[in-house]
Amino acid sequence: MDSLRSFLKTHPSAMDAAAFLYTLVFSPNVFFHRRIHSRGAFIRRCRFDLSGPDVSICVGRMARVTGCRFSIQGANGSIQIGGGNTIVSHSTFCAHDDGSAIRIGRDFTMEGGEIAATEGEEIIVGDDCMFSYDIDIRNGDSHVVLDRETGRRTNRARTISIGRHVWLAGHAVVLKGSVIPDDCIIGNRSSVIGKLPSSHSIYAGIPARLVRGGVTWDRFRLHYQHDGDE
């Protein structure tokens, strides 16, 4: 199997052919939508709900996407997921209202949850991010909060920006207007509200606060199994 993967990685035409056959068998509905661009991506049992003009979904070459739901409602909406070592399963991606967008970089992994962009704002995720399970990222509140005296709305959606090489642990929540710098870790069951101050840091709690700075992280613990704990 490893030799086959190595061959496919070094032969783009073979990669595209293998991905086409795989997707044709396991998620043929991809080919019913001209607005889905997934050349070289391996898609299995995914659902696509597209409504509105000039909408698009793009999944990069070599990405593996399983059991996911993609929903776009409104004009000019888009969802992009980069390729490379991307592996996404059992997750929902929603871009609702005109101009809303989700843009995710390469080498991205996610084990479950929902990412939802609304009201023409974006959710931007950098390369090499690792999201665990039951992740909730949304740039709006879904419903309306009004000032009683003026009748004006007080809770517009705002763009979320997540840097490269960010690890969200299980049940993490990222809310509207949040900014997570590069190379950060968000602890289990933590909620990010607003702009976090520094990269190379661990944040945890509700709301998430700085726990430790001067750190980085790696996906593969076996590389460090002989290191001692502090």
Secondary structure, DSSP 8 states (H G I E B T S, - for coil): -HHHHHHHHH-HHHHHHHHHHHHHHH-GGGGG-TTEE-TT-EEES-EEEEESTT-EEEE-TT-EEES-EEEEESTT-EEEE--SS-EEESEEEEEESTT-EEEE-SS-EE-SEEEEEETT-EEEE-SS-EE-SSEEEESS-SS--B-TTT--B------EEE-SS-EE-TT-EE-TT-EE-SS-EE-TT-EE-SB---SSEEEETTTTEEEEES----S-GGGGTTS---
